[in-house]
Amino acid sequence: MDLNLLPLLLAVAEEQNFRAAADRLGVTRSAVSQGIRRLEDALGIQVVMRTTRSVRLTEAGARLVESLRAPMAAVQDALEANEDVPSGRLRLAVTSIAEEFLSGPLLARFAEAHPKVTVDVTVIDDALDIVAGGYDAGVRLGEVIEQDMIAVPVGGPQREVAAATPVYIARYGAPNHPKDLLDHRCVGWRPAPDTAPWRWEFEDNGKPFDVMVDPQVTTNDLRLMLRVALADGGITFAPWDCMREHFDSGALVPLLTGYLPPFSGFYLYFPQRQNMAPKLRALINHIRQWRFVD
């Protein structure tokens, strides 16, 4: 069997599209289709179901892909570990509220310093196994990262804050205590469909508590939350960094600032590896230096 067909199968499995897999590998779509057919002929089984509209693995194909992921990743890591210059595709899964990481400059300067590294960022808030998903690393709040992961701080401690526009406050008043939020129009966040809205967490005289608001608008998209709040749609609740520019411009007003406890910030996390890929090591070093730029 031609072992060069195995990375092709993994690309098709991850992209679920022949053209996208071809673009990723730098070959033609027909080369991908012919390669999959050659692989199936060699194995004597069908590994991919394809129609004019979709591509998916057969049960046998899914088993094969699952058994290939770990050894193929080990081969890739071993090859990259011998390279002096960081290169290759660096896949990252990043939560949507990691504002400093997603703001642009951090990644732009990394890409400038390492032109042979291709950075592929997926913004996702769902609970995710980065190893099973084929990611090199992720960025999330420290408090939700699994204990068996290595974590490198991206920034300092964070705190969440309630906020609304001056127009909303003039119309409906400002809450004096977090429990007053129950009488206000709120714009809330939920991590996934069919899950309860996130509880808004506060602290009073060192005692933590939360308020289960009943948002009039709920979404899993931080940008939509901010847009609704900026359109005088209600009080929203998000990390301070995500709303800093709107506080500076006066478009939003921070509320209940005496009840906002600090919490662990965002971390780049990744599994323990004996031979860390130079591309990931380069990102870790870049983040450590970035923290002291300001």
N, C-alpha and C positions, 0 to 999 in steps of 0.2 A: 504493500500500500504506500502511496505517496503521502508522507506525513505532513507535507505542506498544505494538505487539504483540511487538516484539523483546525488551524487558526481561522480558516475560511468559515468552517462550520460555527465556531464560536462567535465570529462577527455577525453571521446571519442570525444566530440565536439571540444576541444582544440587541441588534438593530431591528429584527423582525421585518426586514425589508431588504430585498436583493440590491436595489440601487444604493441605499444608505450603506450597506455592507461594502459594496464596490467602492464608493467614495472614500470610506474609511481605510480600505486596503490599498487604494490607488490603482485599481484595476477596472475593467469594464464589467457591466452588468452581465453580459453573456459569459464572461469568464467565471463569474460567481455561479451562475446557473449550471454551466458545464462542469465546474469543479464539484458541486454538490451531487450532480448525477454520477460523476466518476467515483465519488466516495460511496454512494449508495450501491453502485455496481460492485465495488470492492468488498463491501460488507454483506451484500446480499439482502439488505433490508432498506425500507424507506425511512429516511430520517427527517425529511421536511415535507409538509403538506403545503402546496402553493396553488393559489387561484389567481385570477386577474386582479383581485383586490387585496389579498392578504397572504401572509406567509407565517406559518407556525410549525413548531416541532411536533413530530409524532411522539407517541409514548416512548418508543425505542430511542428516538433522537434526543428526547429530554434526558433519558437515563445516561446516554453517552455524553452529552454536554456536561451534566453534573459531575460525572466521573473525570472529565478532562480539565475542569476549571483549576483545581488545586495544582496538578502537575504542570499545566501550562503556565500558571502564574509563577510557580517555582522556577521554571526554565527562564521566563522573562526576567525575573528578579536576579537570577544568577548571571544572565548576560549583561544586564544593566549595572550590576555591582562591579563589573570589570571595566566599566567605562569611566574615564576621567571627567568627561563633560556630561552634565545632566541632560538627558534627552528622552524623547518618547512622550506618550500620552499620559497625562496625570489627571485621573478622574476623582472628583470631589463631590460629596453630597453635603449641602450647606443649608441650614435652616434659614427661613426668610427673614428672621429678625436679627441676624448677625450683621448689623448695619456696617460696622467698621470694615469687616471682611468683604462685604458686597458693595461698598460705596464706590469702588473703582480704583483708587490710587494704589492700594496695596497690591492688587493683582496686576495692574498695569506696570508697576515698577518691577515686579517679579518677572513678568513676560519680557520686559526690556533687558533684564540682566541675564535671562536664560532663553535665548531665541530658539534653541533646539527642543524646548519643552512645549508641548501642546496642552493647554489647560482646558479641561472639559468640566464645567460646573453644572450640577443639577441642583436647583433650589427646591427643597422638599421638606415638609414639616412632619410627615408621617414617621412613626417609629420604623427604623430601618437597620437591617443587618448589613453593614458596609462590606463585610467579607463576602457574604452570599450574593450581594448585588454587584460585585466586581469593582468596587471603588478602592482607591488607594488610601483615602482618608475622608474624614467628615469634619464638620464644624457645627457644634451644638453647645447648649448651656452645660456647664460642668456637672450640674446636679442630676442630669439625665443620662450621662455617659456611663456605659457599663464599666464595672470595676476592673475587668481584665484588659482594658484598653490603656495605651500610653496617651497622655494628654499634655498638650503644650498650650499655655494661655495665649490667646490672641489679643486680649486687652485686659483692662482692669475690672474691678467689681462693677456690677450694673444695678440699676433699680428701675422698676416700672413706675409709670406715672399716669394719672388720669388727666385728661385735657379736653378743652372745648374752645370754640371760637369766642371772641368778644361779643359777637352778635347773639350767639346762643345764651351766653351768660346774662346779657342785658334782658333777654326775653324771659328766661326761666330761673335766673339766679344761680349762684354757685353753691354746691354742697358744703356744709360746714364740717360734716363727719362722713366717713365712708358709708355708713348705713343710710345716709340721705340719698345715696345713689339709687336706691330702690324707687324713689319718686321721680327719677329723671329718665329721659330718653337716652339709651345707651347704645353704643356700637361695639359689639363684642367679637371675640375670636373663638373658633373651635378648631381642634387639630385635624378633624376628618369628618366626612359625612356621617350622620346618625350618631354623633357624639355630643355630649352636653357642652354648652359654652364654657370657656375657661373661667374659673373663679378668680376674682380680683383680690390680690393678697395685700394686706396692710399690716401695720404694727402700731400698737398704742401702749406707751410706757413700757416698752420692751416685750410686750406680749403680742405674738403674731395672731392674726385672725384673717378670715376672708369673707368676702361678700359675694353671694351668688346672685348677681344682677340678672334681670330678664331682658336681654337686649332686644330692641326693636329691629335692629339689623345685625345679623351674624354672618361671618364669613371666615374662610381659612386664608384669606389674602390680606396681608398687612397693608398693602398699598390701597386696597379698596376701603379698609377701615379708615385710613387717614383721609382719603378723598371725601368720604361721607362726612366725617367730622369737620373737615375744612369747608364743606358746603353747608355748615350750620345744622348738620343732621343729628347732633347729640354729643355726649361725652364718650370718649374712647379711652383705651387703656393699653399702653405699649411701652417698651423700653425707652428710657429717656433719650438715648442716642438716636433712635429712629425719628424723634420729633424735635431734636435740637434745632434744626434749621428753621422750623416753624415757630419755635419759641423766640429765636433770635429776631425773626422778622415781625413778630407780634401777631401772626396769623392764628396761632393757638396760644392758650394761656394754661400753664400748669396749675392743677388743682390738688388740694389735700396734701400739700408737700410735707406737712408735719407727720404724715402717717406712712411714709415710704421707706421700707427697710432695704438696705443693700443686700445683694445676693451674688453668688458666684457667677462670674462672667462667662464669656465664650472661649471654647478651647478647640484647637485642632486635635483630633484624636485618630488613632490608627492602631492596628494590632501589633503585638510584639513580633519583630522579625529579626532573624540573625543577620541577614544580608539585606539591609534596607536599600531600596533603589536610590541612586543618586538624585533623581528628580524629586523624590519626597524629602530626602535629606536637605536638598537645596531650599525647598519651601519652608521647612522647619527653621533653618538658619535665617531665612529672609524674615519670617514672622518675628523671631527673637530680636533681630536688629530693628525691625519696624516699630516695635513697642517703645523704643527709646528715641525715635526720630523727633517726636514732638516734645 
